Amino acid sequence: MSKKTSTRKKFDLPKEQALDLLQQMWEIRMFEDKVYDLLGQNVIKGASHLYAGEEAVAVGAIAALQDDDLITSTHRGHGHCHARGAALTKTAEARQEHYNRMMAELCGRATGYCGGRGGSMHIADVEHGNLGATGIVGGNIPVAAGAALAQQMQNTGRVVLCFFGDGASQTGNFHEALNLAGLWQLPVVFIVENNLYGMSVPLKNAAAKLDVADRARAYGMPGEVVDGMDVLAVREAVGRAIERARKGEGPSLIECKAYRWYGHSRSDPRKYRTKQEEAEWKARDPIPNFAARLVEAGIATEAEVDEVEQKVEQAIEEATEFALNSPTPPVEELERYVYAPFKWTEEDYARERRLRELCREGGPGTRKVLYREALQEAAREEMKRDPSVFIMGEDVGLYGGAYGATKGLFDEFGGERVRDTPISEATIGGAAVGAAMAGMRPIAEIMYVDFTPLAMDQIANQGAKNRYMFGGKTIVPMVIRTEGGAGRCIAAHHSQSLEALWTHFPGIYVVMPSTPFDAKGLLKAAIRDDNPVMFIEHKMLYGVEGVVPDGDDYVIPFGVADVKREGTDVTVITYSRMVLNALDAAEKLAEEGISVEVIDLRTLKPLDMDTVAASVIKTGRVVGVSEGYKTGSFISELAMVIQEQLFDWLDAPIARVCAADVPVPMSEPLEDAAIPSVERIAAGIREALR
Ligand SMILES: Cc1ncc(C[n+]2csc(CCOP(=O)(O)OP(=O)(O)O)c2C)c(N)n1
């Protein structure tokens, strides 16, 4: 069973610090009361989940941190953001500025912490070690595990505090991430803010066991319940857990029992709580109770504690004034921060062009490798070059990955840098996000693209969006390596081409190499890129041989398509394994006197429209080929872009050859019929030429 801590210990902190804890709690309370009013006046738009009542948890827990420790936060995150920043401010001016920037963010102003892109639910203050709040309940838990992994691997001695609610404790993210943290003994302290309810559903109707802390043992860590209305009790319990984590003794779970004063959000009528229950908890208000204890213990006078309250009242007025006088972000900057800047130079582009030509010719200065070996080489070279690069995923270690793409790397780099994970896709994705935000360059393997939807929240909602939502204050340099496609009769859960799902999200690049040369150069570029990259290989290509430069270190800058075959009558645009089928179709049609140009996009995002345009202008006819389901396929999107940008040059409607809109079937003839064959592609080309 979890341990229960008794409260009402003697004070062990100096007066100045005690008064600061009181001040921080008042700052959060008054901030929240003000936000409530501003929401009512429609000055603050959107949803805000207020932290009033729970101040002792954030303030007590964060008071136990060192200056360079990190936190991850929740939709109810104003308290965490405030306490982390406040604990680091050394002057009254800096404290006021912190308060100002928080209020400005909630008001959607350019001066806010995230430049108005995150608002209440996604407030982050990365410079102060707050890796951000999330609108996805439980979404921050795997991210915290990843940030802690980064601390462990970099040996920083820093600890990560991860806040979340009792409701979040029922999510898969909670279980997966705690399992991983326990397994790897990560320096993270999980803080459950148990305010008795999710939105309206009480914990007793959401979980069989009412103390979340009891679950800690299952994940190999100690659990403890503390009075979340007592700032010192929280500080003490979290302090002990932090000390353990810092000494390398692994994670802990601290459950703080607390209560929120307001409803879940402003529109909540709170029907699920009785007035009596509210009154009982309010009688335990952490702020006046702490103030009274300070006076009782002779640490401060009544006048001194009153002065704190007045000071804060003034500060909140100033913060509100600052926010409301601040400009809103310029709409011209709507797209700013979606992607971290490109780092490729003219020299990189020129060099890639030169090596591509060299490898097309083959011969001296080149050698032959399999697609799988090209991927191994890329990872090996990057891991040697940069100690922050590491691999994690299911069976990537000794086994070498389901398709052998990491073979040999475990022997060379060991289990620290080539990490087998539990079967926990969401946490593989989320840990990659957290590790990337905390200074590492993870390559996370998801065994099949069919499994990436299990990690979609972590990759798409956290990884792809964090840079933008947090006002460009962070980068998320992670690669998700996965593979897809049909061809092995393994049916609909292991054969799909789901790239269209991933191209849909802003903030993540999508790369799909078709040759060993492309696989190697693109993977190296993906690892060096500062953006999240979905790197999708094809299971039928791993054993295909191709030419790479001899021992030459090269990258393929993103957004450069490759004309794999030149032609003049029609342009076929495709990627991944379909490049091979398209080339076969082109060869066949050449016998009929039809000259087909085949463009391999290589990167779907960013998209090389220059190469596409040059070809379309030349041929006037386009066929898009994709192994993805026809409805909503990436090629369908591309057809629309061509129509928007190049309509005047088209001599015929754009044709598309895609997978059938059926779950990929197992039986071989059915599987063959489901995806574009050489014959179907050739038929599509003839169609476009009519
Ligand atoms: C994945 C997900 N499911 C549902 C919601 C809607 N929602 C927002 S907050 C919330 C309750 C969360 O409860 P808890 O984790 O205890 O945090 P609290 O709000 O009590 O601080 C719900 C259901 C959401 N934002 N994300």
The ligand as an SDF file (V2000), in Angstrom:
LIG
                    3D

 26 27  0  0  0  0  0  0  0  0999 V2000
   -7.5840   12.6740  -24.1060 C   0  0  0  0  0  0  0  0  0  0  0  0
   -8.6140   13.6270  -23.6140 C   0  0  0  0  0  0  0  0  0  0  0  0
   -9.8200   13.1490  -23.2310 N   0  0  0  0  0  0  0  0  0  0  0  0
  -10.7570   14.0030  -22.7590 C   0  0  0  0  0  0  0  0  0  0  0  0
  -10.5150   15.3370  -22.6760 C   0  0  0  0  0  0  0  0  0  0  0  0
  -11.5870   16.3030  -22.1580 C   0  0  0  0  0  0  0  0  0  0  0  0
  -11.2080   16.6830  -20.7780 N   0  0  0  0  0  0  0  0  0  0  0  0
  -10.4620   17.7600  -20.5370 C   0  0  0  0  0  0  0  0  0  0  0  0
  -10.0100   17.8850  -18.9630 S   0  0  0  0  0  0  0  0  0  0  0  0
  -10.8490   16.4940  -18.5470 C   0  0  0  0  0  0  0  0  0  0  0  0
  -10.8170   16.0060  -17.1320 C   0  0  0  0  0  0  0  0  0  0  0  0
   -9.4430   15.6530  -16.7180 C   0  0  0  0  0  0  0  0  0  0  0  0
   -9.4220   15.2400  -15.3960 O   0  0  0  0  0  0  0  0  0  0  0  0
   -8.0880   15.1890  -14.5740 P   0  0  0  0  0  0  0  0  0  0  0  0
   -7.0370   14.5000  -15.3300 O   0  0  0  0  0  0  0  0  0  0  0  0
   -8.4180   14.6320  -13.2330 O   0  0  0  0  0  0  0  0  0  0  0  0
   -7.6340   16.7000  -14.4460 O   0  0  0  0  0  0  0  0  0  0  0  0
   -8.4270   17.9140  -13.7850 P   0  0  0  0  0  0  0  0  0  0  0  0
   -9.2290   18.5310  -14.8830 O   0  0  0  0  0  0  0  0  0  0  0  0
   -9.2710   17.3760  -12.6990 O   0  0  0  0  0  0  0  0  0  0  0  0
   -7.3580   18.8140  -13.3170 O   0  0  0  0  0  0  0  0  0  0  0  0
  -11.4750   15.9570  -19.6540 C   0  0  0  0  0  0  0  0  0  0  0  0
  -12.3060   14.7280  -19.6360 C   0  0  0  0  0  0  0  0  0  0  0  0
   -9.2600   15.7910  -23.1240 C   0  0  0  0  0  0  0  0  0  0  0  0
   -8.9490   17.0800  -23.1530 N   0  0  0  0  0  0  0  0  0  0  0  0
   -8.3260   14.9180  -23.5390 N   0  0  0  0  0  0  0  0  0  0  0  0
  1  2  1  0
  2  3  1  0
  2 26  2  0
  3  4  2  0
  4  5  1  0
  5  6  1  0
  5 24  2  0
  6  7  1  0
  7  8  2  0
  7 22  1  0
  8  9  1  0
  9 10  1  0
 10 11  1  0
 10 22  2  0
 11 12  1  0
 12 13  1  0
 13 14  1  0
 14 15  2  0
 14 16  1  0
 14 17  1  0
 17 18  1  0
 18 19  2  0
 18 20  1  0
 18 21  1  0
 22 23  1  0
 24 25  1  0
 24 26  1  0
M  CHG  1   7   1
M  END
$$$$
